[in-house]
Amino acid sequence: MSGLWFEVLVCFLAGMGAGLGTGFAGMSAATVISPMLLTFLGLPAYDAIGIALASDVLASAASARTYARQGYLDLKNGLVMTAGVLGMTMAGSWLSSFVPNGTLGGFSVVMALVLGLKFLLTPARAAGAAGLPPAHRFLKGAVGGCVIGLICGFFGAGGGMMMLLVLTVFLGYELKTAVGTSVFVMTFSALTGALSHFTLGSPPRMDLLVLCVLFTLLWAQVAARIATRASPKVLNRVVGVILTALGLLLVGIRFL
C-alpha cells in the first residue's frame, strides 16, 4: 500500500474509533486519534494532540446537537464547569509543550487501553447526588471543570470521560444527559486546546487534519443517533471492547 493510501486508511480508522467514542459516550477523540497518528504515522506527540483536539470540535458539536434534540442536554447546570474547563485548558496546553515527546506520546497510547478497561469493568452510571445543596454543586462543578481543563490541554484529551465522571458521580446526572452535556462543553474545550497547540507549536499537516476531522465528524453523528436510542449498558460494553482491543494493539506495537 502506498504511503498516501496508508495515511488515508490510518485517518479513517482513527476517525471511526474517535467518532464512535465521542458519539456513544462523550469520549475525547484524542484518546484514539493521538495514539494512532503517533504509532502508525510517526507524528510528533504535540502535533498529533493538536490534530486530535481539532477533530474533537465538530464531532462534539454534532453529537451535542443530536443529544439536545432528544432532550439529553442540560446547559444550565453545566455553565460553571464550562468556565473551569475553558480557563484551565490553555494552561494545560502550555505545560505540555515542556514535556518530552516520548513521555507525552506514551501517556496517549496507554490512555486508550485504560479507558477501554474502565468501560468494561466499571460502566458509567448515574449516582444519586442530584440533591446536593447548590453551593456544593457549584464547588464540585468548578473544581471538576478546572481538573478537566488541565487534562484536556496537557494530554490532548477533550476531557469527555473525566467530565462524564464528574457529572454522573459527583453531580448526579443520568448517563445520557451527562454525555450530551459533556460533548457540548468539550466542543469549546477542544477548540481552546487546539488553538493553543497550533499557536505554541508548528502548523499541523493540513491533509491529515482535514481527513481526521471529516472522518471523526461522520462517525460521531452516526454513533450519537444510535446512542440516544440504545441502553447505557450496551453502549458501555461496545465502546469498552473497541477501546480495549485498540489499546492492546497500540501498546504492543509501541512498547514490545
Disulfide bonds with the S-S distance in Angstrom:
none
